[in-house]
Amino acid sequence: MGQAESFSKLELELRRGVVVLATLSQLRAPRYGYELRQALADKGMPIEEGTLYPLLRRLETQGVLQSEWRIEDGPPRRYYALNADGRKLLKKLTDAWQGMNDAMEKLLEEGQ
């Protein structure tokens, strides 16, 4: 396995670790799938449809998202948003992320 291939696999592992937090962070207000993908991509976290939609269904099944179909100007769209448990989970994951991020900054500074 080449260095580029190793990097790609490791980078993918890092992304998998933050995709849930990134997604939850953008669902404080209701969004439909394409709108959510755009918001994530605009902030530097592009997510493929094949990753996002199964994740949304899984999070809803786990009881942290609520969804509803809306018919507005265009085709029917399913909107997702955090429910009360989702807001609690976002807070806990955010705190955990910030703690890990602080620790990683200290660890990485040691090598400089």
HELIX and SHEET records of a PDB file:
HELIX    1   1 GLN A    3  SER A   25  1                                  23    
HELIX    2   2 GLY A   33  ASP A   42  1                                  10    
HELIX    3   3 GLU A   49  THR A   61  1                                  13    
HELIX    4   4 ALA A   84  GLU A  110  1                                  27    
SHEET    1   A 3 ARG A  31  TYR A  32  0                                        
SHEET    2   A 3 ARG A  77  LEU A  82 -1                                        
SHEET    3   A 3 LEU A  65  ARG A  70 -1                                        
END                                                                             
